[in-house]
Amino acid sequence: MKSLFRLFALLVGSLCVAAPAQAQLAVRADTLYTMAGAPIPDGVVLIRDGRIERVGPAERVAVPAGYRVLDAAVVTPGLIDAHSVVGLAGILNVDHDQDQLDTSDPIQPELRAFDAYNAREALVGWVRGFGVTTLHTGHGPGAVISGQTMLVKTRGETVEAALVDSVAMVAATLGPTIERYFKSPGTRAKAVALLRAELLKARAYRQKQQADDPARRPDP
């Protein structure tokens, strides 16, 4: 079972390798899961220039000449890590590769995951090896508002090459976790009050941005 899982993980990871390294690739699977219907026995996935161009049973999808062929027992779409700090946090788990939480202030919605993400971090390659092709990653729990999150692919040598969406969400925390890193706000009620105040500021800013008179709109 372990060898089967590793083969599956290796295969899915290979699908997200940058296009120049895998310009034309054919993946043949004993069982192919498309997540859009029943599994396909003896299936084929064709990839050209880093994009899937055709999927189907082997009897209908011929492998063009010149394509590199991979064989696997099971093939699925790439996995999505829906809540992560990968790329801001590193595989060594030491201070110099832990940028997912800044402890200088418990409220920092302006911090961008885009500015801290390391596309070459070994942890990115490690999760890719288990079949993860998309990350929702960014600032982690621990602050009332720790910063922004982003969506990236686990391929590419730069954040620009990996980027799907530079701002996905804003990460917030309520509960005892905050006390591990900050003296303020202290209580849950105070944390909620601080969060509420920031949300009210954001609403007021949005309303001003929607003003009919451009001269009354605040700077972005």
PyMOL CGO cylinders between C-alpha atoms (Angstrom):
from pymol import cmd
from pymol.cgo import CYLINDER

trace = [
    CYLINDER, 0.00, 0.00, 0.00, 2.85, 2.40, 0.85, 0.3, 1, 1, 1, 1, 1, 1,
    CYLINDER, 2.85, 2.40, 0.85, 4.51, 1.81, -2.51, 0.3, 1, 1, 1, 1, 1, 1,
    CYLINDER, 4.51, 1.81, -2.51, 1.21, 2.42, -4.29, 0.3, 1, 1, 1, 1, 1, 1,
    CYLINDER, 1.21, 2.42, -4.29, 0.71, 5.71, -2.44, 0.3, 1, 1, 1, 1, 1, 1,
    CYLINDER, 0.71, 5.71, -2.44, 4.24, 6.84, -3.23, 0.3, 1, 1, 1, 1, 1, 1,
    CYLINDER, 4.24, 6.84, -3.23, 3.74, 6.04, -6.89, 0.3, 1, 1, 1, 1, 1, 1,
    CYLINDER, 3.74, 6.04, -6.89, 0.51, 8.01, -6.91, 0.3, 1, 1, 1, 1, 1, 1,
    CYLINDER, 0.51, 8.01, -6.91, 2.14, 10.96, -5.14, 0.3, 1, 1, 1, 1, 1, 1,
    CYLINDER, 2.14, 10.96, -5.14, 5.13, 10.96, -7.47, 0.3, 1, 1, 1, 1, 1, 1,
    CYLINDER, 5.13, 10.96, -7.47, 2.85, 10.88, -10.47, 0.3, 1, 1, 1, 1, 1, 1,
    CYLINDER, 2.85, 10.88, -10.47, 0.59, 13.69, -9.39, 0.3, 1, 1, 1, 1, 1, 1,
    CYLINDER, 0.59, 13.69, -9.39, 3.64, 15.73, -8.44, 0.3, 1, 1, 1, 1, 1, 1,
    CYLINDER, 3.64, 15.73, -8.44, 5.11, 15.21, -11.87, 0.3, 1, 1, 1, 1, 1, 1,
    CYLINDER, 5.11, 15.21, -11.87, 2.01, 16.72, -13.45, 0.3, 1, 1, 1, 1, 1, 1,
    CYLINDER, 2.01, 16.72, -13.45, 2.82, 20.10, -11.95, 0.3, 1, 1, 1, 1, 1, 1,
    CYLINDER, 2.82, 20.10, -11.95, 6.48, 20.25, -12.96, 0.3, 1, 1, 1, 1, 1, 1,
    CYLINDER, 6.48, 20.25, -12.96, 7.20, 23.36, -14.97, 0.3, 1, 1, 1, 1, 1, 1,
    CYLINDER, 7.20, 23.36, -14.97, 6.37, 23.07, -18.64, 0.3, 1, 1, 1, 1, 1, 1,
    CYLINDER, 6.37, 23.07, -18.64, 9.94, 23.29, -20.03, 0.3, 1, 1, 1, 1, 1, 1,
    CYLINDER, 9.94, 23.29, -20.03, 10.89, 20.14, -18.11, 0.3, 1, 1, 1, 1, 1, 1,
    CYLINDER, 10.89, 20.14, -18.11, 7.76, 18.23, -19.09, 0.3, 1, 1, 1, 1, 1, 1,
    CYLINDER, 7.76, 18.23, -19.09, 6.60, 19.79, -22.35, 0.3, 1, 1, 1, 1, 1, 1,
    CYLINDER, 6.60, 19.79, -22.35, 4.82, 16.66, -23.62, 0.3, 1, 1, 1, 1, 1, 1,
    CYLINDER, 4.82, 16.66, -23.62, 3.79, 13.99, -21.15, 0.3, 1, 1, 1, 1, 1, 1,
    CYLINDER, 3.79, 13.99, -21.15, 1.41, 11.02, -21.23, 0.3, 1, 1, 1, 1, 1, 1,
    CYLINDER, 1.41, 11.02, -21.23, 0.23, 9.42, -17.99, 0.3, 1, 1, 1, 1, 1, 1,
    CYLINDER, 0.23, 9.42, -17.99, -1.28, 5.96, -18.24, 0.3, 1, 1, 1, 1, 1, 1,
    CYLINDER, -1.28, 5.96, -18.24, -3.28, 4.75, -15.25, 0.3, 1, 1, 1, 1, 1, 1,
    CYLINDER, -3.28, 4.75, -15.25, -4.79, 1.43, -14.27, 0.3, 1, 1, 1, 1, 1, 1,
    CYLINDER, -4.79, 1.43, -14.27, -7.50, 3.57, -12.66, 0.3, 1, 1, 1, 1, 1, 1,
    CYLINDER, -7.50, 3.57, -12.66, -8.00, 7.25, -13.48, 0.3, 1, 1, 1, 1, 1, 1,
    CYLINDER, -8.00, 7.25, -13.48, -10.13, 9.46, -11.22, 0.3, 1, 1, 1, 1, 1, 1,
    CYLINDER, -10.13, 9.46, -11.22, -11.26, 12.68, -12.91, 0.3, 1, 1, 1, 1, 1, 1,
    CYLINDER, -11.26, 12.68, -12.91, -13.69, 13.68, -10.11, 0.3, 1, 1, 1, 1, 1, 1,
    CYLINDER, -13.69, 13.68, -10.11, -16.26, 14.35, -12.86, 0.3, 1, 1, 1, 1, 1, 1,
    CYLINDER, -16.26, 14.35, -12.86, -17.87, 10.95, -13.10, 0.3, 1, 1, 1, 1, 1, 1,
    CYLINDER, -17.87, 10.95, -13.10, -17.04, 7.31, -12.64, 0.3, 1, 1, 1, 1, 1, 1,
    CYLINDER, -17.04, 7.31, -12.64, -13.39, 6.21, -12.48, 0.3, 1, 1, 1, 1, 1, 1,
    CYLINDER, -13.39, 6.21, -12.48, -11.86, 5.35, -15.83, 0.3, 1, 1, 1, 1, 1, 1,
    CYLINDER, -11.86, 5.35, -15.83, -10.11, 1.99, -16.02, 0.3, 1, 1, 1, 1, 1, 1,
    CYLINDER, -10.11, 1.99, -16.02, -7.03, 1.96, -18.26, 0.3, 1, 1, 1, 1, 1, 1,
    CYLINDER, -7.03, 1.96, -18.26, -7.07, 5.75, -18.57, 0.3, 1, 1, 1, 1, 1, 1,
    CYLINDER, -7.07, 5.75, -18.57, -4.72, 8.24, -20.19, 0.3, 1, 1, 1, 1, 1, 1,
    CYLINDER, -4.72, 8.24, -20.19, -3.90, 11.87, -19.43, 0.3, 1, 1, 1, 1, 1, 1,
    CYLINDER, -3.90, 11.87, -19.43, -2.08, 13.91, -22.07, 0.3, 1, 1, 1, 1, 1, 1,
    CYLINDER, -2.08, 13.91, -22.07, -0.17, 17.01, -20.97, 0.3, 1, 1, 1, 1, 1, 1,
    CYLINDER, -0.17, 17.01, -20.97, 1.29, 19.55, -23.37, 0.3, 1, 1, 1, 1, 1, 1,
    CYLINDER, 1.29, 19.55, -23.37, 3.28, 22.62, -22.36, 0.3, 1, 1, 1, 1, 1, 1,
    CYLINDER, 3.28, 22.62, -22.36, 2.30, 22.17, -18.72, 0.3, 1, 1, 1, 1, 1, 1,
    CYLINDER, 2.30, 22.17, -18.72, -1.45, 21.93, -19.39, 0.3, 1, 1, 1, 1, 1, 1,
    CYLINDER, -1.45, 21.93, -19.39, -3.77, 18.94, -19.58, 0.3, 1, 1, 1, 1, 1, 1,
    CYLINDER, -3.77, 18.94, -19.58, -4.96, 18.67, -23.16, 0.3, 1, 1, 1, 1, 1, 1,
    CYLINDER, -4.96, 18.67, -23.16, -6.94, 15.42, -23.11, 0.3, 1, 1, 1, 1, 1, 1,
    CYLINDER, -6.94, 15.42, -23.11, -8.25, 12.81, -20.67, 0.3, 1, 1, 1, 1, 1, 1,
    CYLINDER, -8.25, 12.81, -20.67, -10.00, 9.53, -21.37, 0.3, 1, 1, 1, 1, 1, 1,
    CYLINDER, -10.00, 9.53, -21.37, -9.80, 5.75, -21.79, 0.3, 1, 1, 1, 1, 1, 1,
    CYLINDER, -9.80, 5.75, -21.79, -6.75, 4.42, -23.60, 0.3, 1, 1, 1, 1, 1, 1,
    CYLINDER, -6.75, 4.42, -23.60, -8.90, 3.07, -26.42, 0.3, 1, 1, 1, 1, 1, 1,
    CYLINDER, -8.90, 3.07, -26.42, -9.95, 6.63, -27.27, 0.3, 1, 1, 1, 1, 1, 1,
    CYLINDER, -9.95, 6.63, -27.27, -6.84, 8.63, -26.36, 0.3, 1, 1, 1, 1, 1, 1,
    CYLINDER, -6.84, 8.63, -26.36, -3.79, 7.71, -28.38, 0.3, 1, 1, 1, 1, 1, 1,
    CYLINDER, -3.79, 7.71, -28.38, -0.37, 8.74, -27.10, 0.3, 1, 1, 1, 1, 1, 1,
    CYLINDER, -0.37, 8.74, -27.10, 1.30, 10.95, -29.72, 0.3, 1, 1, 1, 1, 1, 1,
    CYLINDER, 1.30, 10.95, -29.72, 4.83, 10.20, -30.83, 0.3, 1, 1, 1, 1, 1, 1,
    CYLINDER, 4.83, 10.20, -30.83, 7.51, 11.91, -28.79, 0.3, 1, 1, 1, 1, 1, 1,
    CYLINDER, 7.51, 11.91, -28.79, 5.54, 12.07, -25.55, 0.3, 1, 1, 1, 1, 1, 1,
    CYLINDER, 5.54, 12.07, -25.55, 7.24, 10.86, -22.39, 0.3, 1, 1, 1, 1, 1, 1,
    CYLINDER, 7.24, 10.86, -22.39, 5.10, 8.09, -20.87, 0.3, 1, 1, 1, 1, 1, 1,
    CYLINDER, 5.10, 8.09, -20.87, 4.54, 7.44, -17.16, 0.3, 1, 1, 1, 1, 1, 1,
    CYLINDER, 4.54, 7.44, -17.16, 2.65, 4.41, -15.86, 0.3, 1, 1, 1, 1, 1, 1,
    CYLINDER, 2.65, 4.41, -15.86, 0.82, 4.29, -12.52, 0.3, 1, 1, 1, 1, 1, 1,
    CYLINDER, 0.82, 4.29, -12.52, -1.75, 2.22, -10.68, 0.3, 1, 1, 1, 1, 1, 1,
    CYLINDER, -1.75, 2.22, -10.68, -3.87, 5.24, -9.62, 0.3, 1, 1, 1, 1, 1, 1,
    CYLINDER, -3.87, 5.24, -9.62, -4.03, 8.80, -10.94, 0.3, 1, 1, 1, 1, 1, 1,
    CYLINDER, -4.03, 8.80, -10.94, -6.11, 11.65, -9.49, 0.3, 1, 1, 1, 1, 1, 1,
    CYLINDER, -6.11, 11.65, -9.49, -6.19, 15.42, -9.94, 0.3, 1, 1, 1, 1, 1, 1,
    CYLINDER, -6.19, 15.42, -9.94, -3.67, 17.35, -7.88, 0.3, 1, 1, 1, 1, 1, 1,
    CYLINDER, -3.67, 17.35, -7.88, -4.51, 17.77, -4.21, 0.3, 1, 1, 1, 1, 1, 1,
    CYLINDER, -4.51, 17.77, -4.21, -5.36, 21.16, -2.67, 0.3, 1, 1, 1, 1, 1, 1,
    CYLINDER, -5.36, 21.16, -2.67, -4.05, 22.18, 0.75, 0.3, 1, 1, 1, 1, 1, 1,
    CYLINDER, -4.05, 22.18, 0.75, -6.86, 24.49, 1.84, 0.3, 1, 1, 1, 1, 1, 1,
    CYLINDER, -6.86, 24.49, 1.84, -5.24, 25.92, 5.00, 0.3, 1, 1, 1, 1, 1, 1,
    CYLINDER, -5.24, 25.92, 5.00, -1.48, 26.13, 5.16, 0.3, 1, 1, 1, 1, 1, 1,
    CYLINDER, -1.48, 26.13, 5.16, 1.56, 28.24, 6.01, 0.3, 1, 1, 1, 1, 1, 1,
    CYLINDER, 1.56, 28.24, 6.01, 3.85, 26.37, 3.59, 0.3, 1, 1, 1, 1, 1, 1,
    CYLINDER, 3.85, 26.37, 3.59, 6.27, 28.73, 1.87, 0.3, 1, 1, 1, 1, 1, 1,
    CYLINDER, 6.27, 28.73, 1.87, 6.14, 31.21, 4.72, 0.3, 1, 1, 1, 1, 1, 1,
    CYLINDER, 6.14, 31.21, 4.72, 7.12, 28.47, 7.15, 0.3, 1, 1, 1, 1, 1, 1,
    CYLINDER, 7.12, 28.47, 7.15, 10.08, 26.31, 6.21, 0.3, 1, 1, 1, 1, 1, 1,
    CYLINDER, 10.08, 26.31, 6.21, 10.98, 22.67, 6.52, 0.3, 1, 1, 1, 1, 1, 1,
    CYLINDER, 10.98, 22.67, 6.52, 13.72, 23.31, 9.12, 0.3, 1, 1, 1, 1, 1, 1,
    CYLINDER, 13.72, 23.31, 9.12, 11.24, 24.81, 11.61, 0.3, 1, 1, 1, 1, 1, 1,
    CYLINDER, 11.24, 24.81, 11.61, 13.78, 27.28, 12.96, 0.3, 1, 1, 1, 1, 1, 1,
    CYLINDER, 13.78, 27.28, 12.96, 13.48, 31.03, 13.49, 0.3, 1, 1, 1, 1, 1, 1,
    CYLINDER, 13.48, 31.03, 13.49, 15.02, 32.14, 10.21, 0.3, 1, 1, 1, 1, 1, 1,
    CYLINDER, 15.02, 32.14, 10.21, 12.50, 30.24, 8.07, 0.3, 1, 1, 1, 1, 1, 1,
    CYLINDER, 12.50, 30.24, 8.07, 9.35, 31.01, 10.09, 0.3, 1, 1, 1, 1, 1, 1,
    CYLINDER, 9.35, 31.01, 10.09, 7.68, 34.09, 8.60, 0.3, 1, 1, 1, 1, 1, 1,
    CYLINDER, 7.68, 34.09, 8.60, 4.07, 33.03, 9.02, 0.3, 1, 1, 1, 1, 1, 1,
    CYLINDER, 4.07, 33.03, 9.02, 3.49, 35.04, 12.22, 0.3, 1, 1, 1, 1, 1, 1,
    CYLINDER, 3.49, 35.04, 12.22, 4.92, 38.46, 13.06, 0.3, 1, 1, 1, 1, 1, 1,
    CYLINDER, 4.92, 38.46, 13.06, 4.71, 39.07, 16.80, 0.3, 1, 1, 1, 1, 1, 1,
    CYLINDER, 4.71, 39.07, 16.80, 5.33, 42.82, 16.81, 0.3, 1, 1, 1, 1, 1, 1,
    CYLINDER, 5.33, 42.82, 16.81, 1.60, 43.62, 16.86, 0.3, 1, 1, 1, 1, 1, 1,
    CYLINDER, 1.60, 43.62, 16.86, -1.55, 41.47, 17.28, 0.3, 1, 1, 1, 1, 1, 1,
    CYLINDER, -1.55, 41.47, 17.28, -3.35, 43.27, 14.44, 0.3, 1, 1, 1, 1, 1, 1,
    CYLINDER, -3.35, 43.27, 14.44, -1.55, 43.50, 11.08, 0.3, 1, 1, 1, 1, 1, 1,
    CYLINDER, -1.55, 43.50, 11.08, -3.97, 43.03, 8.17, 0.3, 1, 1, 1, 1, 1, 1,
    CYLINDER, -3.97, 43.03, 8.17, -1.54, 44.86, 5.89, 0.3, 1, 1, 1, 1, 1, 1,
    CYLINDER, -1.54, 44.86, 5.89, 1.01, 42.01, 5.93, 0.3, 1, 1, 1, 1, 1, 1,
    CYLINDER, 1.01, 42.01, 5.93, 1.02, 40.28, 2.55, 0.3, 1, 1, 1, 1, 1, 1,
    CYLINDER, 1.02, 40.28, 2.55, 1.74, 36.59, 2.12, 0.3, 1, 1, 1, 1, 1, 1,
    CYLINDER, 1.74, 36.59, 2.12, 3.05, 37.52, -1.33, 0.3, 1, 1, 1, 1, 1, 1,
    CYLINDER, 3.05, 37.52, -1.33, 5.97, 39.39, 0.26, 0.3, 1, 1, 1, 1, 1, 1,
    CYLINDER, 5.97, 39.39, 0.26, 7.05, 36.46, 2.45, 0.3, 1, 1, 1, 1, 1, 1,
    CYLINDER, 7.05, 36.46, 2.45, 6.42, 33.41, 0.24, 0.3, 1, 1, 1, 1, 1, 1,
    CYLINDER, 6.42, 33.41, 0.24, 9.51, 31.45, -0.78, 0.3, 1, 1, 1, 1, 1, 1,
    CYLINDER, 9.51, 31.45, -0.78, 8.81, 29.41, -3.91, 0.3, 1, 1, 1, 1, 1, 1,
    CYLINDER, 8.81, 29.41, -3.91, 12.15, 27.60, -3.53, 0.3, 1, 1, 1, 1, 1, 1,
    CYLINDER, 12.15, 27.60, -3.53, 11.49, 26.51, 0.04, 0.3, 1, 1, 1, 1, 1, 1,
    CYLINDER, 11.49, 26.51, 0.04, 12.16, 22.77, 0.43, 0.3, 1, 1, 1, 1, 1, 1,
    CYLINDER, 12.16, 22.77, 0.43, 8.81, 22.33, 2.18, 0.3, 1, 1, 1, 1, 1, 1,
    CYLINDER, 8.81, 22.33, 2.18, 7.02, 23.34, -1.03, 0.3, 1, 1, 1, 1, 1, 1,
    CYLINDER, 7.02, 23.34, -1.03, 8.76, 20.54, -2.90, 0.3, 1, 1, 1, 1, 1, 1,
    CYLINDER, 8.76, 20.54, -2.90, 8.06, 18.12, -0.06, 0.3, 1, 1, 1, 1, 1, 1,
    CYLINDER, 8.06, 18.12, -0.06, 4.29, 18.63, -0.16, 0.3, 1, 1, 1, 1, 1, 1,
    CYLINDER, 4.29, 18.63, -0.16, 4.37, 18.52, -3.96, 0.3, 1, 1, 1, 1, 1, 1,
    CYLINDER, 4.37, 18.52, -3.96, 5.92, 15.08, -3.66, 0.3, 1, 1, 1, 1, 1, 1,
    CYLINDER, 5.92, 15.08, -3.66, 2.75, 13.94, -1.89, 0.3, 1, 1, 1, 1, 1, 1,
    CYLINDER, 2.75, 13.94, -1.89, 0.54, 15.18, -4.71, 0.3, 1, 1, 1, 1, 1, 1,
    CYLINDER, 0.54, 15.18, -4.71, -0.30, 18.70, -3.48, 0.3, 1, 1, 1, 1, 1, 1,
    CYLINDER, -0.30, 18.70, -3.48, -0.40, 21.01, -6.49, 0.3, 1, 1, 1, 1, 1, 1,
    CYLINDER, -0.40, 21.01, -6.49, -2.25, 24.02, -5.02, 0.3, 1, 1, 1, 1, 1, 1,
    CYLINDER, -2.25, 24.02, -5.02, -1.78, 25.83, -1.71, 0.3, 1, 1, 1, 1, 1, 1,
    CYLINDER, -1.78, 25.83, -1.71, -3.97, 28.27, 0.16, 0.3, 1, 1, 1, 1, 1, 1,
    CYLINDER, -3.97, 28.27, 0.16, -1.16, 29.61, 2.28, 0.3, 1, 1, 1, 1, 1, 1,
    CYLINDER, -1.16, 29.61, 2.28, -0.16, 32.69, 4.19, 0.3, 1, 1, 1, 1, 1, 1,
    CYLINDER, -0.16, 32.69, 4.19, -0.01, 34.15, 7.65, 0.3, 1, 1, 1, 1, 1, 1,
    CYLINDER, -0.01, 34.15, 7.65, -0.96, 31.66, 10.31, 0.3, 1, 1, 1, 1, 1, 1,
    CYLINDER, -0.96, 31.66, 10.31, -3.00, 31.61, 13.51, 0.3, 1, 1, 1, 1, 1, 1,
    CYLINDER, -3.00, 31.61, 13.51, -1.78, 33.30, 16.66, 0.3, 1, 1, 1, 1, 1, 1,
    CYLINDER, -1.78, 33.30, 16.66, -2.69, 36.97, 16.19, 0.3, 1, 1, 1, 1, 1, 1,
    CYLINDER, -2.69, 36.97, 16.19, -6.08, 38.66, 16.17, 0.3, 1, 1, 1, 1, 1, 1,
    CYLINDER, -6.08, 38.66, 16.17, -5.32, 39.53, 12.55, 0.3, 1, 1, 1, 1, 1, 1,
    CYLINDER, -5.32, 39.53, 12.55, -2.02, 38.06, 11.41, 0.3, 1, 1, 1, 1, 1, 1,
    CYLINDER, -2.02, 38.06, 11.41, -2.09, 39.09, 7.75, 0.3, 1, 1, 1, 1, 1, 1,
    CYLINDER, -2.09, 39.09, 7.75, -3.25, 38.04, 4.33, 0.3, 1, 1, 1, 1, 1, 1,
    CYLINDER, -3.25, 38.04, 4.33, -3.32, 34.66, 2.61, 0.3, 1, 1, 1, 1, 1, 1,
    CYLINDER, -3.32, 34.66, 2.61, -2.76, 33.75, -1.03, 0.3, 1, 1, 1, 1, 1, 1,
    CYLINDER, -2.76, 33.75, -1.03, -3.26, 30.97, -3.58, 0.3, 1, 1, 1, 1, 1, 1,
    CYLINDER, -3.26, 30.97, -3.58, -0.24, 29.44, -5.33, 0.3, 1, 1, 1, 1, 1, 1,
    CYLINDER, -0.24, 29.44, -5.33, 0.76, 26.42, -7.33, 0.3, 1, 1, 1, 1, 1, 1,
    CYLINDER, 0.76, 26.42, -7.33, 3.58, 24.28, -5.97, 0.3, 1, 1, 1, 1, 1, 1,
    CYLINDER, 3.58, 24.28, -5.97, 5.64, 24.80, -9.11, 0.3, 1, 1, 1, 1, 1, 1,
    CYLINDER, 5.64, 24.80, -9.11, 7.76, 27.68, -10.29, 0.3, 1, 1, 1, 1, 1, 1,
    CYLINDER, 7.76, 27.68, -10.29, 11.02, 29.16, -9.05, 0.3, 1, 1, 1, 1, 1, 1,
    CYLINDER, 11.02, 29.16, -9.05, 9.53, 32.53, -8.09, 0.3, 1, 1, 1, 1, 1, 1,
    CYLINDER, 9.53, 32.53, -8.09, 6.40, 33.71, -6.33, 0.3, 1, 1, 1, 1, 1, 1,
    CYLINDER, 6.40, 33.71, -6.33, 5.27, 35.33, -9.58, 0.3, 1, 1, 1, 1, 1, 1,
    CYLINDER, 5.27, 35.33, -9.58, 5.53, 32.02, -11.44, 0.3, 1, 1, 1, 1, 1, 1,
    CYLINDER, 5.53, 32.02, -11.44, 3.59, 30.16, -8.74, 0.3, 1, 1, 1, 1, 1, 1,
    CYLINDER, 3.59, 30.16, -8.74, 0.92, 32.80, -8.14, 0.3, 1, 1, 1, 1, 1, 1,
    CYLINDER, 0.92, 32.80, -8.14, -2.79, 32.17, -8.62, 0.3, 1, 1, 1, 1, 1, 1,
    CYLINDER, -2.79, 32.17, -8.62, -4.23, 34.95, -6.42, 0.3, 1, 1, 1, 1, 1, 1,
    CYLINDER, -4.23, 34.95, -6.42, -2.09, 37.30, -4.34, 0.3, 1, 1, 1, 1, 1, 1,
    CYLINDER, -2.09, 37.30, -4.34, -4.86, 38.09, -1.83, 0.3, 1, 1, 1, 1, 1, 1,
    CYLINDER, -4.86, 38.09, -1.83, -7.30, 35.32, -0.94, 0.3, 1, 1, 1, 1, 1, 1,
    CYLINDER, -7.30, 35.32, -0.94, -8.34, 36.04, 2.65, 0.3, 1, 1, 1, 1, 1, 1,
    CYLINDER, -8.34, 36.04, 2.65, -7.31, 37.73, 5.88, 0.3, 1, 1, 1, 1, 1, 1,
    CYLINDER, -7.31, 37.73, 5.88, -6.22, 35.36, 8.67, 0.3, 1, 1, 1, 1, 1, 1,
    CYLINDER, -6.22, 35.36, 8.67, -7.76, 35.99, 12.09, 0.3, 1, 1, 1, 1, 1, 1,
    CYLINDER, -7.76, 35.99, 12.09, -7.69, 34.18, 15.43, 0.3, 1, 1, 1, 1, 1, 1,
    CYLINDER, -7.69, 34.18, 15.43, -9.94, 34.30, 18.48, 0.3, 1, 1, 1, 1, 1, 1,
    CYLINDER, -9.94, 34.30, 18.48, -9.14, 32.24, 21.54, 0.3, 1, 1, 1, 1, 1, 1,
    CYLINDER, -9.14, 32.24, 21.54, -6.31, 31.24, 23.86, 0.3, 1, 1, 1, 1, 1, 1,
    CYLINDER, -6.31, 31.24, 23.86, -3.81, 30.79, 21.03, 0.3, 1, 1, 1, 1, 1, 1,
    CYLINDER, -3.81, 30.79, 21.03, -3.24, 34.56, 21.00, 0.3, 1, 1, 1, 1, 1, 1,
    CYLINDER, -3.24, 34.56, 21.00, -1.92, 34.46, 24.57, 0.3, 1, 1, 1, 1, 1, 1,
    CYLINDER, -1.92, 34.46, 24.57, 1.05, 32.33, 23.49, 0.3, 1, 1, 1, 1, 1, 1,
    CYLINDER, 1.05, 32.33, 23.49, 2.46, 35.19, 21.45, 0.3, 1, 1, 1, 1, 1, 1,
    CYLINDER, 2.46, 35.19, 21.45, 0.99, 38.48, 22.74, 0.3, 1, 1, 1, 1, 1, 1,
    CYLINDER, 0.99, 38.48, 22.74, 0.23, 40.16, 26.07, 0.3, 1, 1, 1, 1, 1, 1,
    CYLINDER, 0.23, 40.16, 26.07, -2.52, 42.16, 24.35, 0.3, 1, 1, 1, 1, 1, 1,
    CYLINDER, -2.52, 42.16, 24.35, -5.51, 41.92, 23.97, 0.3, 1, 1, 1, 1, 1, 1,
    CYLINDER, -5.51, 41.92, 23.97, -5.57, 39.61, 27.00, 0.3, 1, 1, 1, 1, 1, 1,
    CYLINDER, -5.57, 39.61, 27.00, -9.20, 38.47, 27.07, 0.3, 1, 1, 1, 1, 1, 1,
    CYLINDER, -9.20, 38.47, 27.07, -11.53, 37.05, 24.46, 0.3, 1, 1, 1, 1, 1, 1,
    CYLINDER, -11.53, 37.05, 24.46, -13.87, 40.02, 24.82, 0.3, 1, 1, 1, 1, 1, 1,
    CYLINDER, -13.87, 40.02, 24.82, -11.03, 42.43, 24.15, 0.3, 1, 1, 1, 1, 1, 1,
    CYLINDER, -11.03, 42.43, 24.15, -9.92, 40.42, 21.12, 0.3, 1, 1, 1, 1, 1, 1,
    CYLINDER, -9.92, 40.42, 21.12, -13.44, 40.50, 19.69, 0.3, 1, 1, 1, 1, 1, 1,
    CYLINDER, -13.44, 40.50, 19.69, -13.65, 44.24, 20.34, 0.3, 1, 1, 1, 1, 1, 1,
    CYLINDER, -13.65, 44.24, 20.34, -10.37, 44.86, 18.51, 0.3, 1, 1, 1, 1, 1, 1,
    CYLINDER, -10.37, 44.86, 18.51, -11.45, 42.70, 15.58, 0.3, 1, 1, 1, 1, 1, 1,
    CYLINDER, -11.45, 42.70, 15.58, -14.82, 44.45, 15.42, 0.3, 1, 1, 1, 1, 1, 1,
    CYLINDER, -14.82, 44.45, 15.42, -13.13, 47.86, 15.39, 0.3, 1, 1, 1, 1, 1, 1,
    CYLINDER, -13.13, 47.86, 15.39, -10.91, 46.86, 12.46, 0.3, 1, 1, 1, 1, 1, 1,
    CYLINDER, -10.91, 46.86, 12.46, -13.88, 45.52, 10.50, 0.3, 1, 1, 1, 1, 1, 1,
    CYLINDER, -13.88, 45.52, 10.50, -15.80, 48.75, 11.10, 0.3, 1, 1, 1, 1, 1, 1,
    CYLINDER, -15.80, 48.75, 11.10, -12.80, 50.73, 9.83, 0.3, 1, 1, 1, 1, 1, 1,
    CYLINDER, -12.80, 50.73, 9.83, -12.72, 48.54, 6.73, 0.3, 1, 1, 1, 1, 1, 1,
    CYLINDER, -12.72, 48.54, 6.73, -16.43, 49.09, 6.10, 0.3, 1, 1, 1, 1, 1, 1,
    CYLINDER, -16.43, 49.09, 6.10, -16.06, 52.86, 6.46, 0.3, 1, 1, 1, 1, 1, 1,
    CYLINDER, -16.06, 52.86, 6.46, -13.11, 52.82, 4.06, 0.3, 1, 1, 1, 1, 1, 1,
    CYLINDER, -13.11, 52.82, 4.06, -15.11, 50.85, 1.49, 0.3, 1, 1, 1, 1, 1, 1,
    CYLINDER, -15.11, 50.85, 1.49, -18.01, 53.29, 1.73, 0.3, 1, 1, 1, 1, 1, 1,
    CYLINDER, -18.01, 53.29, 1.73, -15.68, 56.22, 1.14, 0.3, 1, 1, 1, 1, 1, 1,
    CYLINDER, -15.68, 56.22, 1.14, -14.15, 54.44, -1.85, 0.3, 1, 1, 1, 1, 1, 1,
    CYLINDER, -14.15, 54.44, -1.85, -17.65, 54.15, -3.33, 0.3, 1, 1, 1, 1, 1, 1,
    CYLINDER, -17.65, 54.15, -3.33, -18.35, 57.88, -2.98, 0.3, 1, 1, 1, 1, 1, 1,
    CYLINDER, -18.35, 57.88, -2.98, -19.81, 59.58, -6.06, 0.3, 1, 1, 1, 1, 1, 1,
    CYLINDER, -19.81, 59.58, -6.06, -17.26, 62.39, -5.88, 0.3, 1, 1, 1, 1, 1, 1,
    CYLINDER, -17.26, 62.39, -5.88, -13.77, 61.04, -6.78, 0.3, 1, 1, 1, 1, 1, 1,
    CYLINDER, -13.77, 61.04, -6.78, -12.18, 63.86, -4.80, 0.3, 1, 1, 1, 1, 1, 1,
    CYLINDER, -12.18, 63.86, -4.80, -13.71, 62.48, -1.60, 0.3, 1, 1, 1, 1, 1, 1,
    CYLINDER, -13.71, 62.48, -1.60, -12.33, 59.00, -2.12, 0.3, 1, 1, 1, 1, 1, 1,
    CYLINDER, -12.33, 59.00, -2.12, -9.35, 58.04, 0.11, 0.3, 1, 1, 1, 1, 1, 1,
    CYLINDER, -9.35, 58.04, 0.11, -6.07, 56.85, -1.31, 0.3, 1, 1, 1, 1, 1, 1,
    CYLINDER, -6.07, 56.85, -1.31, -5.98, 53.10, -2.06, 0.3, 1, 1, 1, 1, 1, 1,
]
cmd.load_cgo(trace, "trace")
